């Protein structure tokens, strides 16, 4: 298993020399390389990656170093090298001559996940006070839990000591003070939990907007598939959806 520190990342939007330099270093060292913002049509013709992609079996099955061509010169490769290409299109759009040499993995978020993301974004933009209150209550709850743990530990130490509480007034006063602080912290924690419940109910009042946004997102995904057979429908739909309270 490769550690995260051994990974390299690059983007096809960067300069050609920079990408090529990182690519050659990863080939030689056997480090995984993640390339983002890939255009599948250009990638299949890119001389920097073409030979490496077509030599995938050598990287998978090879044990010894070998050489491949990167643009105009040869580079010695470590078979531990792995190339990960990030694209933003569906699997069936990947050109066959590229898909034949790669393992295509499609990640798609569910409508429920999109709904939660849109709800968080809506609260952050339109009801920032709710988000500020939620963060503040979370911090207060964590502080209360830490304080309660310390107070419990202090009370247990006092009770488990050799001091006879019936005969030691200072120790009895200290224990009573600890118990008072603990009760006050417990009351504060109950108040925070009650406020969190109220905050959650207020947050849920905006869920309908997020749910509509998630539905709109899925509709647009499907319309991308049918657009070739229904020309002109795609540009007009977003405006119609925005008019129906789908600003997300």
SEVO-847638 format. One record per residue (C-alpha): residue number from 0; residue in one letter; x, y, z. Coordinates in Angstrom, 2 decimals, decimal comma. Layout:
N
+-------+------+---------+---------+---------+
| kolse | banu |       X |       Y |       Z |
+-------+------+---------+---------+---------+
|   NUM |    A |       X |       Y |       Z |
...
+-------+------+---------+---------+---------+
end
This chain:
248
+-------+------+---------+---------+---------+
| kolse | banu |       X |       Y |       Z |
+-------+------+---------+---------+---------+
|     0 |    X |    0,00 |    0,00 |    0,00 |
|     1 |    X |    1,43 |    3,36 |   -1,02 |
|     2 |    X |    1,51 |    6,06 |    1,63 |
|     3 |    X |   -0,19 |    9,39 |    0,74 |
|     4 |    X |    3,19 |   11,17 |    0,87 |
|     5 |    X |    4,45 |    9,07 |   -2,05 |
|     6 |    X |    1,72 |   10,32 |   -4,38 |
|     7 |    X |    2,25 |   13,11 |   -6,87 |
|     8 |    X |   -0,47 |   15,26 |   -8,38 |
|     9 |    X |   -0,56 |   17,29 |  -11,58 |
|    10 |    X |   -3,09 |   18,87 |  -13,91 |
|    11 |    X |   -3,29 |   19,00 |  -17,67 |
|    12 |    X |   -4,06 |   22,69 |  -17,33 |
|    13 |    X |   -0,50 |   23,33 |  -16,13 |
|    14 |    X |    2,55 |   23,99 |  -18,25 |
|    15 |    X |    3,68 |   21,16 |  -20,50 |
|    16 |    X |    7,25 |   21,10 |  -19,18 |
|    17 |    X |    6,09 |   20,94 |  -15,55 |
|    18 |    X |    3,74 |   18,00 |  -16,21 |
|    19 |    X |    6,37 |   16,19 |  -18,25 |
|    20 |    X |    8,97 |   16,65 |  -15,52 |
|    21 |    X |    6,66 |   15,25 |  -12,82 |
|    22 |    X |    5,63 |   12,41 |  -15,10 |
|    23 |    X |    9,22 |   11,38 |  -15,85 |
|    24 |    X |   10,20 |   11,57 |  -12,17 |
|    25 |    X |    7,27 |    9,36 |  -11,17 |
|    26 |    X |    8,11 |    6,85 |  -13,91 |
|    27 |    X |   11,68 |    6,60 |  -12,70 |
|    28 |    X |   10,85 |    6,45 |   -8,97 |
|    29 |    X |    7,77 |    4,24 |   -9,26 |
|    30 |    X |    5,48 |    6,79 |   -7,57 |
|    31 |    X |    1,75 |    6,94 |   -8,34 |
|    32 |    X |    0,74 |   10,04 |  -10,32 |
|    33 |    X |   -2,72 |   11,62 |  -10,29 |
|    34 |    X |   -3,49 |   13,80 |  -13,33 |
|    35 |    X |   -6,63 |   15,94 |  -13,09 |
|    36 |    X |   -8,72 |   17,92 |  -15,59 |
|    37 |    X |   -8,12 |   15,42 |  -18,38 |
|    38 |    X |   -9,75 |   15,82 |  -21,77 |
|    39 |    X |  -10,34 |   12,28 |  -23,04 |
|    40 |    X |  -10,08 |   13,25 |  -26,70 |
|    41 |    X |   -6,78 |   15,06 |  -26,26 |
|    42 |    X |   -5,45 |   12,49 |  -23,81 |
|    43 |    X |   -5,67 |    9,68 |  -26,36 |
|    44 |    X |   -3,41 |   11,69 |  -28,69 |
|    45 |    X |   -1,07 |   13,13 |  -26,03 |
|    46 |    X |    2,47 |   11,98 |  -26,83 |
|    47 |    X |    3,53 |   12,40 |  -23,20 |
|    48 |    X |    1,18 |    9,68 |  -21,94 |
|    49 |    X |    0,37 |    7,59 |  -25,00 |
|    50 |    X |    3,23 |    5,09 |  -24,70 |
|    51 |    X |    2,79 |    4,75 |  -20,94 |
|    52 |    X |   -0,94 |    4,04 |  -21,30 |
|    53 |    X |   -0,37 |    1,47 |  -24,03 |
|    54 |    X |    2,33 |   -0,21 |  -21,89 |
|    55 |    X |   -0,09 |   -0,82 |  -19,00 |
|    56 |    X |    0,50 |   -4,60 |  -18,99 |
|    57 |    X |    4,21 |   -4,09 |  -18,48 |
|    58 |    X |    3,54 |   -1,95 |  -15,41 |
|    59 |    X |    1,01 |   -4,42 |  -14,00 |
|    60 |    X |    2,91 |   -7,64 |  -14,66 |
|    61 |    X |    6,50 |   -6,44 |  -14,90 |
|    62 |    X |    9,13 |   -7,03 |  -12,22 |
|    63 |    X |   12,15 |   -5,39 |  -13,84 |
|    64 |    X |   12,70 |   -1,86 |  -15,06 |
|    65 |    X |   12,02 |   -1,16 |  -18,73 |
|    66 |    X |   12,02 |    1,81 |  -21,08 |
|    67 |    X |    9,19 |    3,66 |  -22,79 |
|    68 |    X |    9,10 |    6,73 |  -25,01 |
|    69 |    X |    7,90 |   10,05 |  -23,58 |
|    70 |    X |    7,46 |   12,44 |  -26,49 |
|    71 |    X |   10,92 |   12,48 |  -28,09 |
|    72 |    X |   13,17 |   10,42 |  -25,77 |
|    73 |    X |   13,25 |    7,22 |  -23,73 |
|    74 |    X |   12,67 |    7,05 |  -20,00 |
|    75 |    X |   13,53 |    4,13 |  -17,73 |
|    76 |    X |   10,44 |    3,05 |  -15,81 |
|    77 |    X |    9,91 |    1,43 |  -12,44 |
|    78 |    X |    7,06 |   -1,12 |  -12,80 |
|    79 |    X |    5,57 |    0,12 |   -9,51 |
|    80 |    X |    4,45 |    3,30 |  -11,28 |
|    81 |    X |    0,69 |    3,83 |  -11,53 |
|    82 |    X |   -1,14 |    6,52 |  -13,50 |
|    83 |    X |   -4,53 |    7,80 |  -12,33 |
|    84 |    X |   -6,46 |   10,03 |  -14,73 |
|    85 |    X |   -9,34 |   12,17 |  -13,48 |
|    86 |    X |  -12,04 |   13,02 |  -16,02 |
|    87 |    X |  -15,47 |   14,63 |  -15,71 |
|    88 |    X |  -17,46 |   12,59 |  -18,24 |
|    89 |    X |  -19,48 |    9,40 |  -17,99 |
|    90 |    X |  -17,73 |    6,08 |  -18,72 |
|    91 |    X |  -19,47 |    5,52 |  -22,06 |
|    92 |    X |  -18,02 |    8,79 |  -23,39 |
|    93 |    X |  -14,43 |    7,61 |  -22,88 |
|    94 |    X |  -13,03 |    6,79 |  -26,36 |
|    95 |    X |  -12,71 |    3,01 |  -26,98 |
|    96 |    X |   -9,01 |    3,23 |  -27,85 |
|    97 |    X |   -8,41 |    4,81 |  -24,40 |
|    98 |    X |  -10,83 |    2,64 |  -22,42 |
|    99 |    X |   -9,15 |   -0,49 |  -23,81 |
|   100 |    X |   -5,98 |    0,29 |  -21,84 |
|   101 |    X |   -7,52 |    1,65 |  -18,64 |
|   102 |    X |   -9,79 |    0,57 |  -15,81 |
|   103 |    X |  -12,67 |    3,05 |  -15,80 |
|   104 |    X |  -14,22 |    3,74 |  -12,38 |
|   105 |    X |  -17,33 |    5,91 |  -12,23 |
|   106 |    X |  -18,12 |    7,78 |   -9,02 |
|   107 |    X |  -21,59 |    9,25 |   -8,78 |
|   108 |    X |  -23,11 |   10,82 |   -5,69 |
|   109 |    X |  -26,59 |    9,77 |   -4,69 |
|   110 |    X |  -29,46 |   12,24 |   -4,66 |
|   111 |    X |  -29,46 |   12,16 |   -0,84 |
|   112 |    X |  -25,76 |   13,13 |   -0,72 |
|   113 |    X |  -26,32 |   15,98 |   -3,17 |
|   114 |    X |  -29,30 |   17,11 |   -1,11 |
|   115 |    X |  -27,17 |   17,33 |    2,04 |
|   116 |    X |  -24,42 |   19,22 |    0,21 |
|   117 |    X |  -26,90 |   21,72 |   -1,24 |
|   118 |    X |  -28,57 |   22,13 |    2,15 |
|   119 |    X |  -25,22 |   22,94 |    3,76 |
|   120 |    X |  -24,48 |   25,44 |    0,99 |
|   121 |    X |  -27,92 |   27,05 |    1,27 |
|   122 |    X |  -27,59 |   27,45 |    5,05 |
|   123 |    X |  -24,07 |   28,86 |    4,66 |
|   124 |    X |  -25,14 |   31,45 |    2,08 |
|   125 |    X |  -28,71 |   32,34 |    3,06 |
|   126 |    X |  -28,83 |   31,61 |    6,81 |
|   127 |    X |  -25,27 |   32,09 |    7,96 |
|   128 |    X |  -26,41 |   32,84 |   11,51 |
|   129 |    X |  -27,69 |   29,27 |   11,86 |
|   130 |    X |  -24,33 |   27,93 |   10,77 |
|   131 |    X |  -22,49 |   30,24 |   13,17 |
|   132 |    X |  -24,74 |   29,09 |   16,03 |
|   133 |    X |  -24,17 |   25,45 |   15,12 |
|   134 |    X |  -20,39 |   25,87 |   15,15 |
|   135 |    X |  -20,52 |   27,80 |   18,41 |
|   136 |    X |  -22,69 |   25,16 |   20,09 |
|   137 |    X |  -20,45 |   22,38 |   18,83 |
|   138 |    X |  -17,41 |   24,07 |   20,38 |
|   139 |    X |  -19,26 |   24,67 |   23,64 |
|   140 |    X |  -20,40 |   21,05 |   23,77 |
|   141 |    X |  -16,82 |   19,82 |   23,27 |
|   142 |    X |  -15,56 |   22,16 |   25,99 |
|   143 |    X |  -18,27 |   20,95 |   28,38 |
|   144 |    X |  -17,39 |   17,31 |   27,73 |
|   145 |    X |  -13,72 |   17,96 |   28,40 |
|   146 |    X |  -14,52 |   19,87 |   31,60 |
|   147 |    X |  -16,90 |   17,15 |   32,82 |
|   148 |    X |  -14,24 |   14,53 |   32,24 |
|   149 |    X |  -11,70 |   16,51 |   34,27 |
|   150 |    X |  -14,20 |   17,13 |   37,09 |
|   151 |    X |  -15,13 |   13,43 |   37,22 |
|   152 |    X |  -11,47 |   12,50 |   37,43 |
|   153 |    X |  -10,86 |   15,03 |   40,22 |
|   154 |    X |  -13,87 |   13,78 |   42,23 |
|   155 |    X |  -12,77 |   10,17 |   41,84 |
|   156 |    X |   -9,27 |   11,05 |   43,04 |
|   157 |    X |  -10,72 |   12,80 |   46,08 |
|   158 |    X |  -13,00 |    9,89 |   46,93 |
|   159 |    X |  -10,28 |    7,29 |   46,44 |
|   160 |    X |   -7,68 |    9,12 |   48,56 |
|   161 |    X |   -6,76 |    8,16 |   52,15 |
|   162 |    X |   -8,27 |   11,35 |   53,53 |
|   163 |    X |  -11,24 |   10,85 |   55,84 |
|   164 |    X |  -13,79 |   13,29 |   54,49 |
|   165 |    X |  -15,76 |   13,33 |   57,76 |
|   166 |    X |  -12,69 |   14,67 |   59,59 |
|   167 |    X |  -11,18 |   16,89 |   56,85 |
|   168 |    X |  -13,27 |   20,00 |   56,26 |
|   169 |    X |  -11,08 |   21,43 |   53,41 |
|   170 |    X |  -11,30 |   18,15 |   51,50 |
|   171 |    X |  -15,07 |   18,05 |   51,97 |
|   172 |    X |  -15,40 |   21,65 |   50,75 |
|   173 |    X |  -13,24 |   20,86 |   47,70 |
|   174 |    X |  -15,38 |   17,85 |   46,84 |
|   175 |    X |  -18,56 |   19,88 |   47,24 |
|   176 |    X |  -17,15 |   22,59 |   44,97 |
|   177 |    X |  -16,22 |   20,00 |   42,33 |
|   178 |    X |  -19,73 |   18,55 |   42,50 |
|   179 |    X |  -21,23 |   22,03 |   42,10 |
|   180 |    X |  -19,07 |   22,74 |   39,03 |
|   181 |    X |  -20,02 |   19,36 |   37,58 |
|   182 |    X |  -23,75 |   20,03 |   38,03 |
|   183 |    X |  -23,40 |   23,48 |   36,44 |
|   184 |    X |  -21,51 |   21,99 |   33,48 |
|   185 |    X |  -24,15 |   19,28 |   33,14 |
|   186 |    X |  -26,90 |   21,93 |   33,07 |
|   187 |    X |  -24,94 |   23,83 |   30,42 |
|   188 |    X |  -24,61 |   20,67 |   28,36 |
|   189 |    X |  -28,36 |   20,03 |   28,51 |
|   190 |    X |  -28,98 |   23,62 |   27,42 |
|   191 |    X |  -26,57 |   23,19 |   24,48 |
|   192 |    X |  -28,30 |   19,96 |   23,42 |
|   193 |    X |  -31,69 |   21,69 |   23,53 |
|   194 |    X |  -30,35 |   24,58 |   21,41 |
|   195 |    X |  -28,82 |   22,11 |   18,95 |
|   196 |    X |  -32,19 |   20,41 |   18,55 |
|   197 |    X |  -33,80 |   23,80 |   17,82 |
|   198 |    X |  -31,03 |   24,64 |   15,36 |
|   199 |    X |  -31,54 |   21,31 |   13,59 |
|   200 |    X |  -35,30 |   21,92 |   13,29 |
|   201 |    X |  -34,68 |   25,38 |   11,81 |
|   202 |    X |  -32,17 |   23,86 |    9,39 |
|   203 |    X |  -34,67 |   21,23 |    8,28 |
|   204 |    X |  -37,13 |   23,99 |    7,29 |
|   205 |    X |  -34,84 |   24,73 |    4,33 |
|   206 |    X |  -34,49 |   21,12 |    3,21 |
|   207 |    X |  -37,18 |   21,49 |    0,54 |
|   208 |    X |  -34,95 |   23,90 |   -1,39 |
|   209 |    X |  -32,06 |   21,45 |   -1,23 |
|   210 |    X |  -34,30 |   18,56 |   -2,29 |
|   211 |    X |  -35,50 |   20,51 |   -5,33 |
|   212 |    X |  -31,91 |   21,38 |   -6,19 |
|   213 |    X |  -30,88 |   17,72 |   -6,01 |
|   214 |    X |  -33,76 |   16,75 |   -8,31 |
|   215 |    X |  -32,76 |   19,51 |  -10,74 |
|   216 |    X |  -29,17 |   18,26 |  -10,74 |
|   217 |    X |  -30,26 |   14,71 |  -11,60 |
|   218 |    X |  -32,64 |   15,97 |  -14,27 |
|   219 |    X |  -29,80 |   17,90 |  -15,89 |
|   220 |    X |  -27,64 |   14,78 |  -15,86 |
|   221 |    X |  -30,29 |   12,85 |  -17,76 |
|   222 |    X |  -30,90 |   15,74 |  -20,15 |
|   223 |    X |  -27,21 |   15,70 |  -21,06 |
|   224 |    X |  -27,80 |   12,20 |  -22,40 |
|   225 |    X |  -30,87 |   13,07 |  -24,46 |
|   226 |    X |  -29,69 |   16,45 |  -25,69 |
|   227 |    X |  -28,50 |   15,17 |  -29,11 |
|   228 |    X |  -32,00 |   13,89 |  -29,89 |
|   229 |    X |  -33,78 |   16,95 |  -28,45 |
|   230 |    X |  -31,83 |   19,96 |  -29,71 |
|   231 |    X |  -32,34 |   23,26 |  -27,93 |
|   232 |    X |  -33,92 |   21,85 |  -24,76 |
|   233 |    X |  -30,82 |   21,93 |  -22,55 |
|   234 |    X |  -30,12 |   25,69 |  -22,58 |
|   235 |    X |  -33,73 |   26,57 |  -21,78 |
|   236 |    X |  -34,22 |   24,18 |  -18,86 |
|   237 |    X |  -31,88 |   25,78 |  -16,28 |
|   238 |    X |  -33,71 |   29,11 |  -16,50 |
|   239 |    X |  -37,07 |   27,38 |  -16,04 |
|   240 |    X |  -35,76 |   25,47 |  -13,03 |
|   241 |    X |  -34,36 |   28,60 |  -11,44 |
|   242 |    X |  -37,76 |   30,22 |  -11,69 |
|   243 |    X |  -39,14 |   27,32 |   -9,67 |
|   244 |    X |  -36,94 |   28,08 |   -6,63 |
|   245 |    X |  -33,94 |   26,01 |   -7,62 |
|   246 |    X |  -31,17 |   28,61 |   -7,25 |
|   247 |    X |  -28,66 |   26,05 |   -6,11 |
+-------+------+---------+---------+---------+
end
